[in-house]
């Protein structure tokens, strides 16, 4: 029903919000873009956008459609890149999905290790929620995914636990509690902390751990990403409670991270399609991620793990 030109324009409308800007981004004239949108809405039988304050806003139907539009266009572009790789002699491409904090804290060093052994492999990194990454793996849009949590569908997705997760308190080095050696969840919870939203596995775990100790859950700020929680703590807005990857990111930003407690759930895990064998670069990246997640040098990894050959 959709062609590439229509998908490209819809993505540009989602990103820019005006027909003029979207048309320019999609390399179309404004009248042509307007006509294409009108024809598309007539064909679909519902409105995609409504005008508010001189800008076009997605309707509820449009918001439902956009994620699939983005995925479809990403798939088309991935085919184009692969075809280009084949023309240029680079026959291997590795697509990796990662939750945002893993993409910024864990993945870079692991990719560097993989590229040392497979320098000709082209890499695509895609971000998403854990559920989105699992769907990408099932649909073969990624070779390997890094998630926080465990996939519910074990029939179509294979998974490997990288490491358990812990909760950490993150603060500025000049915070009044920076020198405390006995910082506890009870103390941090009483200080109106910055926390991850309950929609995130680590956010739910934070709330459950707090309330499970009979404490009031009274965050000052809730955010959707660990990196955002760390940024707010860096501005002196309070102490943030994040998971292990967020703590690693925080320390790289010059912040202090203090361990609060180890979680039984969720865990840091890898996922991939059960009906698709991992390539050599994917197996190599898997081993590098295991090394990074455990904090051990690769020479100390337990025997039986895949070699980066």
C-alpha positions in Angstrom: 0.0 0.0 0.0 2.9 2.4 0.7 5.8 3.1 -1.6 9.2 4.4 -0.6 8.4 8.0 -1.5 5.3 8.0 0.8 7.2 6.4 3.7 10.0 8.9 3.4 7.5 11.8 3.5 5.7 10.4 6.5 9.0 10.0 8.4 9.9 13.6 7.5 6.5 14.9 8.7 7.0 13.0 12.0 10.4 14.5 12.4 9.8 18.1 11.3 6.0 18.8 11.8 5.5 21.1 8.8 4.8 20.3 5.2 7.4 22.8 4.1 10.2 21.4 6.2 9.2 17.8 5.5 9.1 18.4 1.8 12.6 19.8 1.8 13.9 16.9 3.8 12.2 14.4 1.4 13.5 16.4 -1.6 10.0 17.3 -2.8 8.2 20.5 -3.5 5.7 21.7 -1.0 2.7 21.4 -3.3 3.8 17.9 -4.3 4.1 16.9 -0.6 0.7 18.3 0.2 -0.9 16.5 -2.7 0.8 13.2 -1.7 -0.4 13.5 1.9 -4.0 14.2 0.7 -4.0 11.2 -1.7 -2.5 9.0 1.0 -5.2 9.9 3.6 -7.9 9.4 1.0 -6.5 6.0 0.2 -6.1 5.0 3.9 -9.6 6.3 4.8 -8.5 8.3 7.9 -6.6 11.5 8.7 -2.9 11.2 9.6 -2.4 14.8 10.8 -4.5 17.6 12.3 -3.5 21.3 12.3 -2.8 22.9 15.7 -1.2 26.3 16.1 0.0 26.4 12.5 1.7 23.0 12.9 0.5 19.6 11.9 0.1 17.1 14.7 -0.2 13.4 14.3 -3.7 12.1 14.9 -4.2 9.0 17.1 -4.4 6.9 13.9 -1.2 8.5 12.7 0.6 7.8 15.9 -0.4 4.2 15.7 1.0 3.9 12.2 4.3 5.8 12.5 6.3 3.1 14.3 5.7 0.7 11.5 6.4 3.4 8.9 9.8 4.0 10.6 10.5 0.2 10.8 9.5 -0.3 7.1 11.7 2.5 5.9 14.6 1.3 8.1 14.3 -2.1 6.5 14.4 -0.7 3.0 17.4 1.4 3.8 19.1 -1.6 5.4 18.6 -3.5 2.1 20.1 -0.6 0.2 23.2 -0.5 2.5 23.7 -4.3 2.2 23.5 -4.0 -1.6 26.1 -1.3 -1.5 28.3 -3.3 0.7 28.1 -6.3 -1.7 29.0 -4.0 -4.6 32.0 -2.7 -2.8 33.1 -6.1 -1.7 32.2 -5.8 2.0 30.0 -8.9 2.3 29.4 -8.9 6.0 27.2 -6.5 7.9 26.3 -6.8 11.6 23.1 -5.2 12.9 22.9 -4.7 16.6 20.0 -3.5 18.7 20.5 -2.0 22.2 18.5 -0.2 24.9 19.8 3.4 25.0 22.0 3.1 28.1 23.7 -0.1 26.8 24.4 1.6 23.5 26.2 4.4 25.3 27.9 2.5 28.1 28.5 -1.1 27.1 28.4 -1.4 23.4 31.2 0.9 22.2 34.1 -1.0 23.8 32.6 -4.3 22.8 32.3 -3.2 19.2 35.9 -2.0 19.3 37.0 -5.4 20.4 34.9 -7.1 17.6 36.3 -4.7 14.9 39.9 -5.6 15.9 39.1 -9.2 14.7 36.7 -8.4 12.0 37.7 -5.0 10.6 35.8 -5.4 7.3 32.4 -5.9 8.9 30.0 -3.0 8.5 27.9 -2.3 11.6 24.4 -0.9 12.1 23.3 0.0 15.6 19.6 0.4 16.3 18.1 1.7 19.6 14.8 0.8 21.1 13.0 -0.5 24.1 13.5 -4.1 25.2 10.2 -5.2 23.5 11.2 -3.4 20.3 14.6 -5.0 20.2 13.1 -8.5 20.8 10.7 -7.8 17.8 13.7 -6.7 15.7 15.4 -10.0 16.5 12.4 -12.1 15.7 12.0 -10.2 12.4 15.7 -10.6 11.6 16.2 -6.9 11.5 19.1 -7.3 13.9 21.6 -10.1 14.5 22.0 -9.5 18.2 20.2 -7.4 20.8 21.1 -6.1 24.2 18.2 -5.7 26.6 17.4 -5.2 30.3 15.0 -8.0 31.2 14.2 -11.4 29.9 12.2 -12.2 26.7 8.8 -13.8 27.4 8.8 -15.6 24.0 11.4 -18.3 24.4 10.1 -20.2 21.3 11.3 -17.6 18.8 14.1 -15.8 20.7 17.2 -17.2 22.2 18.7 -15.4 25.1 21.9 -15.3 27.2 22.2 -13.5 30.5 25.2 -11.2 30.5 25.1 -10.3 34.2 22.8 -9.5 37.1 22.0 -5.8 37.6 22.3 -3.7 40.7 20.9 -0.3 41.8 23.3 2.5 42.4 23.1 6.0 43.8 24.7 8.6 41.5 25.8 12.0 42.7 28.2 14.8 42.1 31.7 14.5 43.7 30.9 17.5 45.8 27.6 16.2 47.1 27.3 16.2 50.9 27.0 12.4 51.0 30.0 11.7 48.7 32.2 10.5 51.5 29.6 8.3 53.1 30.6 4.6 53.2 27.3 3.3 54.4 24.9 4.8 51.9 21.7 2.8 51.8 18.5 2.6 49.7 16.6 3.7 52.8 18.6 6.9 53.1 18.5 7.7 49.4 14.7 7.0 49.1 14.1 9.6 51.9 16.0 12.3 50.0 13.4 12.6 47.1 15.7 11.0 44.5 15.7 11.1 40.7 14.5 7.8 39.5 13.8 5.9 36.3 10.2 5.7 35.1 8.2 2.7 36.2 7.7 1.7 32.6 11.4 0.7 32.6 12.4 -2.6 34.2 15.0 -0.9 36.4 12.5 1.8 37.3 10.0 -0.9 38.4 12.7 -2.6 40.4 13.5 0.6 42.1 9.9 1.2 43.2 9.5 -2.5 44.3 12.7 -2.5 46.3 11.7 0.8 48.0 8.1 -0.2 48.8 9.2 -3.7 49.7 11.2 -2.2 52.6 8.2 -0.3 53.8 9.5 3.0 52.5 7.6 5.8 50.9 8.3 6.0 47.2 8.6 9.8 46.7 10.8 10.6 43.7 11.5 14.2 42.9 11.9 13.6 39.1 11.2 10.5 36.9 13.0 10.1 33.6 12.9 7.6 30.8 16.7 7.1 30.4 19.6 6.5 32.8 21.7 9.0 31.0 19.1 11.7 31.6 19.0 10.8 35.3 22.8 11.1 35.5 22.6 14.5 33.7 20.1 15.8 36.2 22.3 14.6 39.1 25.3 16.4 37.5 23.3 19.6 37.6 22.9 19.2 41.3 19.2 18.4 41.2 19.6 15.5 43.6 20.8 11.9 43.9 19.8 9.6 41.0 19.0 5.9 41.4 20.1 4.0 38.2 21.0 0.5 37.3 24.6 -0.9 36.7 24.9 0.4 33.1 23.8 3.9 34.2 26.4 3.8 37.0 29.1 2.9 34.5 27.9 5.8 32.3 27.9 8.1 35.3 31.5 7.3 36.3 32.6 8.1 32.8 30.9 11.5 33.2 32.9 12.2 36.3 30.1 11.4 38.7 30.2 9.1 41.8 28.3 5.9 41.9 27.6 4.1 45.1 26.2 0.5 45.2 22.8 0.2 46.9 21.6 -3.4 46.3 21.9 -6.3 43.8 18.7 -7.2 41.9 17.4 -10.7 41.2 15.4 -9.3 38.4 15.8 -7.7 35.8 19.1 -8.9 34.3 21.2 -7.6 31.4 20.7 -10.1 28.5 21.5 -10.7 24.9 18.8 -11.9 22.5 18.8 -13.2 18.9 16.4 -15.1 16.6 16.2 -18.7 17.5 15.8 -19.8 13.9 19.0 -17.9 12.8 22.5 -19.0 13.5 24.9 -16.3 14.7 27.6 -15.3 12.3 31.3 -15.3 13.3 31.2 -11.5 13.9 28.1 -11.8 16.0 29.6 -14.6 18.1 32.7 -12.4 18.5 30.6 -9.4 19.6 28.7 -11.7 22.0 32.0 -12.7 23.7 33.2 -9.1 23.8 29.9 -8.0 25.4 30.3 -10.8 28.0 33.7 -9.5 28.8 32.5 -5.9 29.1 29.5 -6.9 31.2 31.5 -8.9 33.7 34.3 -6.4 33.8 36.8 -9.2 33.2 39.6 -9.3 30.6 38.8 -11.7 27.8 41.6 -14.0 28.8 39.8 -14.8 32.0 36.4 -15.7 30.4 35.2 -19.2 31.3 36.0 -21.9 28.8 33.3 -22.9 26.4 32.5 -19.4 25.2 32.8 -18.6 21.5 36.3 -17.5 20.3 36.7 -14.3 18.2 38.2 -15.9 15.2 
